[in-house]
Amino acid sequence: SPANDSADPRVRQNSKQRQEELELIEQLRKNIESRLKVSLPSDLGAALTDGVVLCHLANHVRPRSVPSIHVPSPAVPKLTMAKCRRNV
């Protein structure tokens, strides 16, 4: 029952850990957005999956560290998995 769950230390620990993870993810989002001057979607994981934002962040931290970044275009809005892997 829910009343018993709140008394279970494991449930409280998992809830606290999940809250800390969400706070760290939000802190990461704000850091990336402020450095790159972009807005990221609510699903940060999906936004980082293709590696484009990661490459731009790497180049922001150390210019020219990623010489070639594969980015989606209006004609081909979705990168192939191979290009995503190269980015990452």
C-alpha positions in Angstrom: 0.0 0.0 0.0 1.2 3.6 -0.6 1.2 4.3 3.1 3.7 1.5 3.7 5.8 2.6 0.7 6.5 6.0 2.2 7.8 4.3 5.4 10.1 2.0 3.3 13.6 3.5 3.4 14.5 2.0 0.0 11.6 3.9 -1.6 12.6 7.1 0.1 16.3 6.6 -1.0 15.2 5.9 -4.6 13.0 8.9 -4.6 15.7 11.1 -3.2 18.3 9.7 -5.7 15.9 10.3 -8.6 15.3 13.9 -7.5 19.0 14.5 -7.3 19.5 13.1 -10.8 16.7 15.4 -12.1 18.4 18.4 -10.5 21.8 17.5 -12.0 20.2 17.0 -15.5 18.6 20.4 -15.2 21.9 22.0 -14.1 23.6 20.3 -17.1 20.9 21.6 -19.5 21.3 25.2 -18.2 25.1 25.0 -18.5 24.9 23.8 -22.1 22.2 26.3 -23.0 24.2 29.2 -21.5 27.5 28.2 -23.1 26.1 27.5 -26.6 23.3 30.2 -26.5 20.7 27.6 -27.6 17.4 26.2 -26.2 17.3 22.5 -25.8 14.1 20.4 -25.9 12.7 19.0 -22.7 14.1 15.5 -23.4 17.8 16.3 -22.9 18.9 12.7 -23.7 17.2 12.8 -27.2 18.7 16.2 -27.8 22.2 14.8 -27.2 21.7 11.5 -29.0 22.9 12.6 -32.5 26.1 14.2 -31.1 25.6 17.6 -32.7 25.2 19.5 -29.4 28.1 17.5 -27.9 30.4 18.4 -30.8 29.5 22.1 -30.6 30.1 22.0 -26.8 33.5 20.3 -27.3 34.4 23.1 -29.8 33.2 25.7 -27.4 35.4 24.3 -24.6 38.4 23.7 -27.0 38.1 25.4 -30.4 38.6 23.2 -33.5 38.7 20.0 -31.4 36.0 18.6 -33.6 36.9 19.5 -37.2 33.8 18.0 -38.9 30.3 17.9 -37.4 27.5 16.1 -39.2 24.4 18.2 -38.8 20.8 17.6 -40.1 19.7 19.7 -43.1 16.2 20.7 -44.2 16.5 18.2 -47.1 17.6 15.3 -44.7 16.3 16.2 -41.2 17.4 12.9 -39.6 21.1 11.8 -39.4 22.0 8.3 -40.2 23.2 6.2 -37.2 26.7 6.2 -38.7 26.9 10.0 -38.7 25.5 10.1 -35.2 28.2 7.7 -34.0 30.9 9.8 -35.8 29.6 12.9 -34.0 29.5 11.2 -30.6 
